[in-house]
């Protein structure tokens, strides 16, 4: 688990809340076409740095991307970890699952994002009720809210294939929900409003990278896990 501002001793105070962002569909979107297999990565929130700086939030990234992919994306799109206390990737979720004494659950259900919660408590002293999450997948939000997270926010997102517009959310609205929840401590599930973003002439400014065919040992093991999980689900 990579941290942006310190080491294992860099723990948060007991009353500090943290906002975790997913990457795909929340902070970035990808553009691809049959003619061009490489993916163009686009920031969904050009005002991200400004908004986070104005509100001085404690944030983190939680993603199913591998660490290599996530760091490349953050670097390519100039999303700096200097704002973030931590980066939780697929590698961390797999490690947490294997060391939780419940590896069969990992094999059956895959890399649940709730697997990160014990890591956050151990390394940063963050309890689940101190965590707010923005994600675009209902299954991830249900998993995290069921595991005790204090606030989950559903990001409206649509896959973009060679178009010039997409749907995301207003970052300021998300921050307002986070602030209200942080004050009241009432557990909530929120669906963020749709915010259309015109992408402009993205073909002239796109950042291309092909992240789909990563051939690391972890990626190969992960693919084998998916195959095994599919077989188990068919049997059971």
LUMMARVEX-993450 format. One line per 3 residues: number of its first residue (from 1); for each residue x, y, z of C-alpha. Coordinates in Angstrom, 2 decimals. Layout:
% LUMMARVEX-993450
NUM	X/Y/Z | ...
This chain:
% LUMMARVEX-993450
1	0.00/0.00/0.00 | 1.72/3.14/-1.21 | 1.38/6.25/0.90
4	1.89/9.73/-0.39 | 3.13/11.45/2.72 | 5.00/9.17/5.01
7	5.59/5.71/6.39 | 3.80/3.28/8.66 | 4.12/5.70/11.58
10	2.21/8.36/9.62 | -1.16/7.64/11.22 | -4.25/9.81/11.12
13	-5.85/11.34/14.18 | -8.88/9.62/15.68 | -11.25/12.33/14.40
16	-9.84/12.53/10.86 | -12.05/11.31/8.02 | -10.74/10.26/4.61
19	-12.27/10.37/1.14 | -11.30/7.50/-1.18 | -11.63/7.87/-4.96
22	-11.82/5.08/-7.47 | -9.92/5.76/-10.71 | -11.90/4.46/-13.71
25	-15.25/6.13/-14.11 | -14.56/8.48/-11.21 | -11.33/10.40/-11.86
28	-10.58/9.17/-15.38 | -12.28/7.76/-18.42 | -10.84/5.91/-21.41
31	-11.44/6.38/-25.10 | -10.86/3.57/-27.56 | -11.99/2.42/-30.97
34	-11.62/-0.66/-33.12 | -9.21/1.20/-35.36 | -7.06/2.36/-32.44
37	-6.58/-0.31/-29.75 | -4.52/1.89/-27.45 | -6.58/3.83/-24.94
40	-6.74/7.59/-24.56 | -6.96/8.55/-20.90 | -8.83/11.68/-19.92
43	-9.25/13.45/-16.61 | -12.92/13.79/-15.70 | -12.24/16.66/-13.29
46	-9.85/19.30/-14.61 | -10.45/21.23/-11.37 | -9.38/18.31/-9.15
49	-6.15/19.86/-7.85 | -7.79/23.22/-7.22 | -10.81/21.80/-5.37
52	-8.76/19.46/-3.20 | -6.33/22.26/-2.41 | -9.13/24.67/-1.44
55	-10.81/22.19/0.90 | -7.64/20.58/2.29 | -9.21/17.13/2.30
58	-7.49/13.95/3.33 | -7.92/11.69/0.33 | -6.79/8.36/-1.05
61	-7.09/6.27/-4.20 | -8.61/2.78/-4.17 | -8.62/0.92/-7.46
64	-8.72/-2.52/-9.04 | -5.88/-1.45/-11.29 | -2.46/-2.91/-10.52
67	0.02/-0.61/-8.82 | 2.04/-0.27/-12.04 | -1.05/0.73/-14.01
70	-2.33/3.12/-11.34 | 0.98/4.93/-10.96 | 1.31/5.27/-14.75
73	-2.20/6.71/-14.97 | -1.65/9.16/-12.13 | 1.62/10.26/-13.70
76	0.25/10.56/-17.25 | -2.71/12.63/-16.14 | -0.71/14.68/-13.63
79	-2.80/13.56/-10.66 | -0.27/13.91/-7.90 | -0.07/11.64/-4.88
82	1.08/14.69/-2.94 | -2.63/15.26/-2.21 | -3.15/11.67/-1.17
85	-2.36/9.76/1.98 | -2.43/6.41/0.25 | -2.89/4.40/-2.91
88	-4.63/1.03/-2.54 | -4.31/-1.16/-5.64 | -5.22/-4.68/-6.73
91	-1.87/-5.89/-5.38 | -2.80/-4.68/-1.89 | -6.26/-6.24/-2.04
94	-4.75/-9.59/-3.05 | -2.20/-9.40/-0.22 | -4.92/-8.55/2.28
97	-7.05/-11.44/1.09 | -4.19/-13.94/1.31 | -3.16/-12.82/4.81
100	-6.68/-12.59/6.24 | -6.82/-16.33/6.92 | -9.73/-16.50/4.47
103	-8.06/-17.25/1.11 | -11.04/-19.33/-0.03 | -13.22/-16.22/0.22
106	-10.71/-14.38/-1.96 | -10.82/-17.19/-4.49 | -14.62/-17.25/-4.51
109	-15.39/-13.51/-4.53 | -12.24/-11.96/-5.97 | -10.63/-8.67/-4.99
112	-13.35/-7.09/-2.88 | -12.45/-3.52/-2.03 | -13.50/-4.10/1.57
115	-10.33/-6.19/1.90 | -8.49/-2.86/2.16 | -10.22/-1.87/5.40
118	-7.99/-3.90/7.76 | -4.93/-2.46/5.98 | -6.16/1.08/6.49
121	-6.79/0.44/10.16 | -3.41/-1.23/10.66 | -1.25/1.23/8.73
124	-3.06/4.55/9.21 | -5.35/3.95/12.16 | -8.45/4.60/10.02
127	-11.61/2.81/11.13 | -14.30/1.95/8.55 | -16.75/4.52/9.92
130	-14.17/7.25/9.12 | -14.11/6.36/5.42 | -16.09/7.88/2.55
133	-15.83/6.36/-0.92 | -16.70/7.47/-4.45 | -17.08/4.62/-6.94
136	-19.03/3.98/-10.13 | -19.81/0.30/-9.44 | -22.82/-0.65/-7.32
139	-21.18/-3.90/-6.19 | -18.14/-2.07/-4.82 | -20.27/0.44/-2.94
142	-22.52/-2.27/-1.50 | -19.46/-4.23/-0.38 | -17.83/-1.22/1.31
145	-21.01/0.09/2.96 | -21.78/-3.40/4.25 | -18.28/-3.55/5.71
148	-18.92/-0.41/7.74 | -17.85/2.58/5.63 | -19.55/5.75/6.77
151	-20.43/7.27/3.39 | -20.62/5.83/-0.12 | -21.20/8.00/-3.18
154	-22.21/6.54/-6.54 | -20.54/8.23/-9.48 | -22.71/8.40/-12.62
157	-20.49/7.31/-15.48 | -20.93/6.09/-19.01 | -18.46/4.27/-21.20
160	-17.06/6.54/-23.87 | -16.24/5.05/-27.28 | -15.02/7.57/-29.82
163	-17.44/10.29/-28.68 | -16.90/13.86/-27.58 | -18.94/13.94/-24.37
166	-19.34/11.91/-21.22 | -21.21/11.98/-17.91 | -19.50/12.32/-14.55
169	-20.30/14.22/-11.33 | -19.70/17.65/-9.89 | -16.68/17.40/-7.63
172	-17.93/20.25/-5.45 | -21.19/18.36/-4.81 | -19.21/15.33/-3.66
175	-17.11/17.48/-1.32 | -20.29/19.03/0.14 | -21.69/15.56/0.88
178	-18.38/14.59/2.48 | -18.33/17.71/4.66 | -21.92/17.19/5.84
181	-21.32/13.54/6.64 | -18.08/14.35/8.45 | -19.97/16.76/10.69
184	-23.04/14.62/11.42 | -21.47/11.12/11.29 | -24.74/9.73/9.96
187	-24.05/6.77/7.66 | -25.38/7.45/4.19 | -25.52/6.08/0.67
190	-25.63/8.85/-1.93 | -26.06/8.94/-5.68 | -24.29/11.95/-7.15
193	-26.04/14.01/-9.80 | -25.09/13.68/-13.45 | -22.75/16.32/-14.79
196	-22.15/16.38/-18.54 | -18.61/17.07/-19.66 | -17.81/18.02/-23.22
199	-14.46/16.46/-24.10 | -13.67/18.77/-26.97 | -11.28/17.75/-29.69
202	-9.82/14.96/-27.57 | -8.07/13.38/-30.54 | -5.64/16.29/-30.58
205	-4.88/16.20/-26.86 | -5.35/12.60/-25.82 | -2.83/10.73/-23.69
208	-2.43/7.26/-25.17 | -1.26/4.22/-23.31 | -1.96/0.52/-23.67
211	-2.51/-0.89/-20.18 | -4.55/-3.94/-21.12 | -1.83/-6.47/-21.88
214	0.27/-6.20/-18.77 | 2.38/-9.36/-18.45 | 3.55/-9.26/-14.84
217	3.45/-12.35/-12.64 | 0.71/-10.73/-10.55 | -1.43/-10.06/-13.63
220	-1.07/-13.64/-14.84 | -2.01/-14.97/-11.39 | -4.97/-12.64/-11.33
223	-6.23/-13.95/-14.67 | -5.91/-17.51/-13.39 | -7.91/-16.50/-10.33
226	-10.71/-15.15/-12.51 | -10.84/-18.40/-14.47 | -10.93/-20.46/-11.27
229	-13.64/-18.23/-9.79 | -15.77/-18.60/-12.90 | -15.49/-22.40/-12.70
232	-16.34/-22.40/-8.98 | -19.41/-20.25/-9.56 | -20.63/-22.63/-12.26
235	-20.17/-25.64/-9.97 | -21.69/-23.98/-6.91
